[in-house]
Amino acid sequence: MLSHIEILGYSILDEPAGRVAAAVCDELGHDRPKSFVFLNPHSVVIAERNPAFRDAIVGAQGIFCDGVGLSLAGMLLKHRRPVRVYGFEFFTALSQELSARKMGRVFFLGGSADSIAELVGKYRAEFSGIPAVGGYAPPYRNQFCDAELQEMAGRIGEFAADILWIGLGSPKQEKVLLELMRRCRLSCGAAIGAVFDFYTGRVPHAPALIRRAGLQWVHRLALEPRRLWRRTLVSSPLFVGLVLRQWLHAALAPRRRAP
């Protein structure tokens, strides 16, 4: 049984990537599908005003603590920091475990035709123990229609995938993951965002020291300030406000209950 901790109304996994990866492989092929998403302060703020996105997050069987902000919130609200696991870490851990056990059929969804071909080729070479690797780059859409989702599900089903990696950008990818887990016979699916580009080197990965400190967002902000500035200047203060509001509510609750 994997450990969890509740933070801001979300049941957050409190396990290292390797233990979760081993649990996925132990049940591969069983009728107990697992899906995983990665929660950070920006996604918490977006979920507050996007019910469909929140439903997609809580609909996953595993929610990882992605970044230092949510970890600090756990310390303040629960006096306990959950284990931080970001997308690339889980992607690597599960891929290594699958390859070592020589099991699993892996399917990638996202990117462009060129990038997905590059990704699949590198993955096959690096994780050669995995029996089959495939992928599909759907057309770019802000939101997919039912026919497009069914096209994805059909390709995944035809490939007989066990593991699905989705890199479509948040919050779209979490919603697609929820829908495809309903439509496909998958053992595991995970929405891993920019990991596709990090893995192929199309976007430089943060140095290990920065990753260990949970400051990947600083590195990405420096690389893509126009696209990511809103996460820092808008979402971060709103997230702090949410955390402080819940902390004050918990702190004042004993006084309200006192006679």
N, C-alpha and C positions, 0 to 999 in steps of 0.2 A: 504494500500500500504506500503510495507516494504522499508525502507531507504537503500540507497547504497552510497558508495564513491569509486571513481576510483583511484586505486593505481597501478602504473607500468603497465597500460593497462588492469587491471582486475577490474570488478565491484564487490566490496567487500560489503557484508552485514554489515549494521551498526545498528544492533538490538540485544537485549539480547536473549539468548536461549529460555526463556519462551515465549516471544512474537512470535518468529518464530514457536515454537511448537504449540501454540494456532492457528496460521494461518494455519498450516498443518491440524490440526484436524477440523477446520471450513470448510475446503474444501475436507475432506476425502470422496472419492467416486465420486467426481465431475470429469469432464473430463479435469482437469488441473493438470497433474502430475508435481511433484517437485522433483528435485534431489539436493543433497548437497555434497560439498567437502570442505576440510579444507586446506587452503593455508598457507605455512610458507616459510621462506627464502630458505630452501633446495629445496622445490618443485618449487619455482620460478626459481632457477638456473637450475634444471633439465629440466624444460619446455623450457628454452632458446635453448636447443640443442635437444629436443625431441618434434617435432611438434605434434605427435599423443597424447602425454601427455597433451600438451597445449590445443589441441582441446577438450580433455576430461574435462579439468578444465573449459574452457569457455563455454562448452556445458551444464554445470550444471545450474540450475535455481538459486542456492544460493551458494556463495563462502564465507565461514567464514574466518575471520582473526584469524589464529591459531598461537599464540605466540607473544612475545613482539617485535620481529624484524620487522614484517610487520606493527605493530602498530606505532613504532617509524618512520618508513618510511612514513606513512600517516601524521605524525606530521610535518616532514621535508618538504614533497612535497605538502601537502594540508593544513597545519596548523590545522589539525584535526585528532584526533586518532579514528579509528573505534573501535567499541566494540569487545573485544577479546572473542571468544567462541571456546573452544577446543572440540574435539570429544566426550569425556566422558560427558561433560556438556550438550551437545545437546542430546546425547543418553538418559541421565537421565531425562532431561526436557520433551522430547517427550514421553518417556515411562510412566512417571507419569501422563501426560495429557491424554494419551490414556486410562490408567487404571482408572483414575478418571471419565472419560466420558463413560467407559465401551464400548469401541469401538476399531475396528481395528483387522486385522489378520496380525501377525508379522512373518517374515521369516528371519533367519540368514544364511549367506553364507560365509564359510571360516573355518579355523582351521582344526582340525583332527576329526575323528569320536568320539573319547573319549571326546575331549574338547567341541565339539558342543553339545553333549548330556548333559554334565555338565552345559553348558551355558543355554541351553533351560530349563533345570530343575530349575535352580536358578531363571531365569527370570519369569517363570510361577508362582513360589511361591511369588516372590517379587511384581510383577505387576499382581495380581490375577484378576483385573478387565478387562484385555485384553482377549477377547473371545477365541483366538486361537494363538498358538506359535509353529513354526516348524523350521527346519533347515536342511542344507546339507553341508557336507564337501567334496568339489571336490578334485580330485587328485592334487598333487603339480605339477605345471607347471610354467616355466618362462613366457610362453605365451600360452593361450588356443586356440585350433583350433575351427572351426565353429561348429563341431559336439558336442564338450564339452560345448560350450556356449549354444547350442540348448538344451542340456541335462539340464543345469541349468534353462533355461527359461521354459522348460517343467515342472520341479519340482515346480517352483514358480507359474506357471499358474495352475497346478493341485491343489496346496494348496489354490489357490485364494487369494494370499497375497495382502494386502494393503500397508504394510510397509516392505521395504527390508533394512537390515543392512548388509553391506559387510565389511569383515575383511580379506583382502588378501595381504595387504602390498602395499605400494606406489612405483612406479607409476602404477602397474598392476591393482589395485582395481578401480582406477578412470576410466580406459579404459573399464573394465568389466561393471562398473556401467552405463556408457554411452550406451553400447551395449544392456544391459538388459532393460534399460528404453525404448529403441526402440522396443524391442521384447515382452515385458510383459505389462499387464494392471495394472500398479502400481499407487498408489496415491503419494507415497514418497519413495525415495531411498537415502541412505547416505553411503559414503565410510568412515569408522571410524577406520581403521587401527588396532592399538594395543588395542583398547577398549575391545575387546573380552577377552584378557588376563588380563587386569586390572580388569574387572568386576568379573571374576572367581577367581582372586587372584593368577593366575599362574605367573604374573609379578607384583611386588609390585608397588602400585600407589604412586605418589609423595605426600608428606604431603600437606595439604590444604594451608598453608602459601606459599609454593613454587609454587603451582598452581595459587594462586591469583597474584603472582608476574610475572607470565608468564615464569617461569624458569623450566618448566617440562623437557626441553631438558637437563639441567644440571643433574637432577636426573637420567634420562634415560642413559645419557652418562656414569655416574658412574656405572650403572648396567651392561651396555653392551658396553664397550669401543671399543672392536674389531670391532663390527658391525657398530657403530655409529660415530666413530672418524672422518670419512670423512665429515660428515655433518658440524662439527664444524671447523675443520682445513682447509677444502677446500671450502665448499659451503658458509660459513659465509663471508669470505673476498670477494668472488665473488659477493655475494648479496650486500654487502656494495658498491662495485664498480658500480653495476647497479644503485643503488639508487643515488649515487653521480653524476653519468653521467647524469641522468635525471634531477637532481637538477641544475647542471651547464647549461644544455640545456635550462631549463626554465628561469634561471637567466640571461642568455645572450640573450634570445629571444627579449626583449624590445630594446636592443642596436642594434640588427640587423635590427629591423623594423624602427628605428629612421632615419630621413632624413639626 
